Amino acid sequence: MFVPLVAQPIRLLMEYTGTSYEEKLYSCGEAPNYDKSTWINDKAKLEMDFPNLPYLEDGDRKISQSNAIMRYIARKHNLCGETEDEKVRVDILENQAMDFRNGFVILCYMDYDSKKDAYIEKLPNVLGQFSKFLGNRKWFAGEKITFVDFIMYELLDQHRMFHPSSLNNIKNLTDFLERFEALDKIKAYMKSDRFIKTPVNNKMAKWGNKKE
Ligand SMILES: N[C@@H](CCC(=O)N[C@@H](CS)C(=O)NCC(=O)O)C(=O)O
């Protein structure tokens, strides 16, 4: 349940900022019931306002909602944008990326067989909008990396795995992926045994549910 698609940007941001963390992974049972009791038992006991996965415990502080967790870590390291323009770009992309993520999640978990072709058909336009937004900037907000780059890396990487040709002709996005993977801390993390590339989704998903 605590799967890369939504938790991966948090892991990447923690690694990049040198934040030490201990990861608690919940796994659900096999088909057809996909028993979630390990999480459900904890969920009630966590005493969180909105218990969900992922969540972050930092001392007495408990935070759910992946973007709240991202912002919490990013604020400590000044990775939320500095100028007003950068901050606005971060806010736009944080939300646009969530829309993109939710559409992909619905496809992977619910509508895969009936909607896959239509989703792929629309991808050039969707990715084209992100490409245009990035333009010739180094990172999505501007010259300095921000937390939304970690989110976009993950989403673009998922789409590269889902439909490899989708990014072929979008040079600024493929350059962005390469630039991100070349960051020292990220490179080291990706080589380490802590790195979880797959499965992307939980066991009940129609795509990305297998360890490759
Ligand atoms: N908007 C939430 C979505 C979280 C979410 O959908 N979590 C899924 C796993 S990716 C889950 O299984 N949550 C546990 C639950 O609903 O009890 C976020 O960004 O953190």
The ligand as an SDF file (V2000), in Angstrom:
LIG
                    3D

 20 19  0  0  0  0  0  0  0  0999 V2000
   -3.8990   12.3960   -1.4980 N   0  0  0  0  0  0  0  0  0  0  0  0
   -3.2150   11.3540   -0.7760 C   0  0  0  0  0  0  0  0  0  0  0  0
   -3.5190   10.0190   -1.4270 C   0  0  0  0  0  0  0  0  0  0  0  0
   -3.0280    8.8870   -0.5840 C   0  0  0  0  0  0  0  0  0  0  0  0
   -3.4930    7.5200   -1.0760 C   0  0  0  0  0  0  0  0  0  0  0  0
   -4.3010    7.4040   -2.0110 O   0  0  0  0  0  0  0  0  0  0  0  0
   -2.9720    6.4820   -0.4260 N   0  0  0  0  0  0  0  0  0  0  0  0
   -3.2530    5.1180   -0.8020 C   0  0  0  0  0  0  0  0  0  0  0  0
   -1.9440    4.4630   -1.2220 C   0  0  0  0  0  0  0  0  0  0  0  0
   -1.1940    5.2440   -2.5770 S   0  0  0  0  0  0  0  0  0  0  0  0
   -3.7800    4.2890    0.3540 C   0  0  0  0  0  0  0  0  0  0  0  0
   -3.8260    3.0760    0.2350 O   0  0  0  0  0  0  0  0  0  0  0  0
   -4.1710    4.9010    1.4460 N   0  0  0  0  0  0  0  0  0  0  0  0
   -4.6100    4.1700    2.6220 C   0  0  0  0  0  0  0  0  0  0  0  0
   -6.0240    4.4450    3.0300 C   0  0  0  0  0  0  0  0  0  0  0  0
   -6.7620    5.0450    2.2350 O   0  0  0  0  0  0  0  0  0  0  0  0
   -6.3860    4.0080    4.1220 O   0  0  0  0  0  0  0  0  0  0  0  0
   -1.7030   11.6420   -0.7800 C   0  0  0  0  0  0  0  0  0  0  0  0
   -1.2370   12.3360   -1.6860 O   0  0  0  0  0  0  0  0  0  0  0  0
   -0.9850   11.2040    0.1430 O   0  0  0  0  0  0  0  0  0  0  0  0
  1  2  1  0
  2  3  1  0
  2 18  1  0
  3  4  1  0
  4  5  1  0
  5  6  2  0
  5  7  1  0
  7  8  1  0
  8  9  1  0
  8 11  1  0
  9 10  1  0
 11 12  2  0
 11 13  1  0
 13 14  1  0
 14 15  1  0
 15 16  2  0
 15 17  1  0
 18 19  2  0
 18 20  1  0
M  END
$$$$
